[in-house]
Amino acid sequence: MYLKRLTMKGFKSFADTTTLELEPGVTVVVGPNGSGKSNVVDAVTWVLGAQGPRALRSAKMEDVIFAGTATRPALGRAEVSLTIDNSDNRLPVEMAEVTITRTLFRSGDSEYAMNGTPCRLLDIQEMLSDSGVGRQQHMIIGQGQLDTVLNARPEDRRAIIEEAAGVLKHRRRKERAERRLAATQENLERLGDLLREVRRQMRPLERQAAAARNHSTLADERHTLRLHIAGVELAALQQRSEELSTGIREGRTLEQNLRQRLAELDQETTTTAALLSQDQAEGLAQSVADVQGLVERARGLAAVLDQRARGVAQALDASQDADVVASLEADSARISSEIQDVDLALNALAPERDGLKEAEASLVRAEAEYDATWGGGNDEDAVESAARANERIELLTKATSLRQDASSDVAVRLQKAARLQEEQVQLRSQRQDALSQLQTSSESLERELATATSAFGVLTQRLSDAETAAQRAEEAAARGAARAEALSRALDDLTGSSGRKSLADVQGVVGSLVDLIEVDPGWERAVESAAGAAVAAVVVDGRGAARNALERLHRDGASGLVLAATDDAEATVSDMPQNAEPVRRHVRAAAHAPRSFDGVLDRIFARAVRASSLDAAIDLALDRPDLVVVTEDGDRFAEAGWRVSSSSGVVTAAAVEEANTTATALAERARSAGQERVEARASVQTSSDALAALQRQHDRALHEIETMTVELAGIGEVVERLVREQEELGVQSGELERVSADEQQALDELKAQLPALEEAAESAEQRALWASEARATLEAHQSQVQELRHALQVRTAEFTERRRTLSERVDEVERRLSGHVEARLHAQARRERLESDATAIDRFIAIVDGARIQLESLLESRREAYAQELLSVRASSERLEILRKERAESDALLSNHLTASRANEIESAEVAVKLEAAIEFIRRDLNADPVEAVAQAQPELPENVTALERAAALDAELEAMGPINPLALEELSTLEERHQDLERQVTDVREARRELHEVVRALDEEIMQTFASAAADVNEHFSGLVATLFPGGQGRLTLTEPDDLLATGIEVEVKPAGRNVRRVSLLSGGERSLAALAFLFAVFRSRPSPFYLMDEVEAALDDVNLHRFLGLIREFRHEAQLIIVSHQKRTMETGDALYGVTMKPGGSSQVVSERVPAESAQGQTQES
């Protein structure tokens, strides 16, 4: 893998597209100062993702865009493409070549592309990270960076080694894991809050659920009771319904019998009534009535005839004939005379008609003379032309003035637009500068954010370690305290069982055995087993004291064992086995024990040995039964018997004191660890707050950058709009000037024609005055003729209308005369008819009087016959009355029965309704079947309590319970499920945190191992390179914090031969450069990168040191691609290819290349 091609276009001094074809080996870029050769290194740095302008030797990022010269304008963008040969598949892409392109526009927009496809900077950095090309770009050494390496902080030098070793990807993974840890901590806290909230909600719900369960139990009991009661009521209603149905059927049979008897009575009544109707009384009564009616009619007819006779007489007296014919004839004669007078008046109008015709002829002649004299229209045309000319002049004058105003307005708008454009351009420049500053600030914030994130990760890890350490310390302190307490209790128990309390005031008592011995560590169990019962003994000084102690024990009735310390000879065993260790060697008297106490120990442990194992102890006990054989675990084998250990070892006061001291120390350590944990938490919180503040600042900076970018785009649009507006205003200004010139020309022409037009208009006005006078005379003549014509037409119309009216009156009179003749004849006929009617009426009156007398005689005879018939009818009526009474009684009986039947039917309907309501109540309210309700047995009731009373009591109890939450059980179940789910989530989060902690620990291990290996390799190579560059000198790299490989820095120590100087700051400039090169080349050699770029790194070296440096170059030329920017001739001679960079005055950088022949390069190498 190597850099194959570098193409620059508009980048810094490379205005034109410039391509450098690169090859493996050493490539040297040369050129005079200011030619732009260092810009080649800047181009590679920039295209690989440099974000700070300082890394490009610029103040602003936009400075990388070609700024223009005296002869060439500035460009709008800079673009660099770097092609990497990937034939060895070192990059994780399946491509033989990878071209990375970066473009920056002057507006501030930036683009990245990979093989022509847009991508992110992160994509490029991740692709290059595994190939030794990191974000720090340690393989690019720019001008002045050698001192930067030496003057850098130890942490920065560590970053160079980490980047070369590929540690940064592990750090990024660790940072992501730590961020996830922080996020999971927040999730865990939120889940804890949710759990507490759910538990808080569950407590009242549990009470509500219990109340709901009790309510449900009582409600079920009440439901059973109500179902039983409803079943009893339903059964009673069904029974009553059956009884009513039977009664209704019986009532219908009785009703049928009663109706049959009524029918029989009705039949007999009808027969009797028929017999009664056969009597003649009714016929006679009818005959009497008929005759009576005829008599009354005869009387009435006589009265009518008499009245008619009187009316005829009156009509004859009133009839008369009025003579109006003579009057009508006189009117006709008078109207005819008037018609003749009207005709004479019409004939008298003839002279006036002739005069009117003469006046009309004279008017026609006058109009012809007027038209001949004044009929032409030239005068009016002349006046109108003059008026139009004046009007046109006025309009053109106003238009010219308006055009001048419009031109002035356009000029003002042009000036305003130009001024606004200039202001917007200045504002855009200011905003671009501000945007560059914001981008620089954002990049700085990004670095600070990355540093803060790293620090937060370190602090989080420290907190985790502190928590783990505190937990372990607390557990150790708890164990120490428990052990001290257990030992103290064991010692107290042992002391109490030895009878020491009873012997406390006895003279000569020294103390208990365990208080007077010291045991080697690990021998406690063996010593206890070897001592046997003596471990609880009380030691006294001398035989007398032993006697006194025993007497005290007897007197107090206490138990205990007493050992007397005497000066008797020590008991020894001469033939101790070789495969066992005597116990006596590992137990000794305490400093405060009496001198004779050693004899006591000799007697107790003289025959006690400790075997190496249980099997060895058994074998030894069998071979030497005279010995007491014990094991490390406390097993005891003696003549009295064998036993297995059941104790934890002998408890001495020293052991108790040591345990208490250890417990105190562990408690102090736990407290200290707890304090460190609190401090670590505070540090993490502070770091988290600072990280959040930095993140907010970074977000604000990004928002401001985005806002500034949008504002710049808006300013650009405003500038473009102002340019278009100026162009449009220029066009309008030209059009206004052209139209104004045309109008001015027309105005001048009209002003020249105006005098002639005004003279013609004055002449036309004089003629118009004369024509007006002639016209007035003609109009007066026309008015006179019109008056004559109108007067004649009025008078003619009046006479004509008068004649028509009189003619109509004559016709009317004639019609009336003809009508009066017919009326006279009709009156004569009417008088004759009245006289005939009077004669006939007199004759009818005589006939009617005779008939009336005969009818009155017949009426009297019929009345007598009718009186006889009435006696016979009375007997039949009495029988009919009896029958009707019997029927009424039967009818009353039927009515009563029907009333009773109706009551039964009503009750049956009511029972049916109640039955239906009961069934509906059972089905709807009790949600049961009626058959089930009837079959429901009465539940068990308290003594002397009915079902209704129990139901009422249940109702009262349920009502006393108050409102019940019916959803409490369901809500409680839901909350319980949520509680379980939250607990599972908490478990999952804790498991995830545990896994994340494991990941962080694994990453820390990987980082530490990788860094330790890389640092060791770099140190080894650094020592060798220092020995090469400083013959006889020494150099090494040291860790600032060897115990903390995650945060340690790197210090550089160089000691030239013969000088006791270790600090690099005390070296000369050339030596400092060599030391920095030794460090960088040590990194290169330890963790090689595919290529390296160096910009005038050998500038400060003398000839000898340059020779040594070039020796390194020759060593590295076959390991990696080297691109060196240099002024040194010897460096040029080392290169496999030369690129020369030149720049003409006022021009841009140009590149020329030359391939160094292999023989020449080889010869130079050998010569060197």
Secondary structure, 3 states (H helix, E strand, C coil): CEEEEEEEECECCECCCEEEECCCCEEEEECCCCCCCHHHHHHHHHHCCCCCHHHHCCCCHHHHECCCCCCCCCCCEEEEEEEEECCCCCCCCCCCEEEEEEEEECCCCEEEEECCEEECHHHHHHHHHCCCCCCCCCCEECCCHHHHHHHCCHHHHHHHHHHHHCCHHHHHHHHHHHHHHHHHHHHHHHHHHHHHHHHHHHHHHHHHHHHHHHHHHHHHHHHHHHHHHHHHHHHHHHHHHHHHHHHHHHHHHHHHHHHHHHHHHHHHHHHHHHHHHCCCHHHHHHHHHHHHHHHHHHHHHHHHHHHHHHHHHHHHHHCCCCCCHHHHHHHHHHHHHHHHHHHHHHHCCHHHHHHHHHHHHHHHHHHHHHHHHHCCCHHHHHHHHHHHHHHHHHHHHHHHHHHHHHHHHHHHHHHHHHHHHHHHHHHHHHHHHHHHHHHHHHHHHHHHHHHHHHHHHHHHHHHHHHHHHHHHHHHHHHHHHHHHHHHHHHHHHHHHHCCCCCCCCCCCEEEEHHHCEEECCCCHHHHHHHHHHHHHCEEEECHHHHHHHHHHHHHHCCCCCEEEECCCCCCCCCCCCCCCEEHHHHEEECCCCCCCHHHHHHHHHCCEEECCCHHHHHHHHHHCCCCEEECCCCCEEECCEEECCCCCCCCCHHHHHHHHHHHHHHHHHHHHHHHHHHHHHHHHHHHHHHHHHHHHHHHHHHHHHHHHHHHHHHHHHHHHHHHHHHHHHHHHHHHHHHHHHHHHHHHHHHHHHHHHHHHHHHHHHHHHHHHHHHHHHHHHHHHHHHHHHHHHHHHHHHHHHHHHHHHHHHHHHHHHHHHHHHHHHHHHHHHHHHHHHHHHHHHHHHHHHHHHHHHHHHHHHHHHHHHHHHHHHHHHHHHHHHHHHHHHHHHHHHHHHHHHHHHHHHHHHHHHHHHHHHHHHHHHCCCCCHHHHHHCCCCCCCCCCCHHHHHHHHHHHHHHCCCCCCCHHHHHHHHHHHHHHHHHHHHHHHHHHHHHHHHHHHHHHHHHHHHHHHHHHHHHHHHHHHHHHCCCCEEEEEECCCCCCCCCCEEEEEECCCCCCCEHHHCCHHHHHHHHHHHHHHHHHHCCCCEEEEECCCCCCCHHHHHHHHHHHHHHCCCCEEEEECCCHHHHHHCCEEEEEEECCCCCEEEEEEECCHHHHHHHHHHC
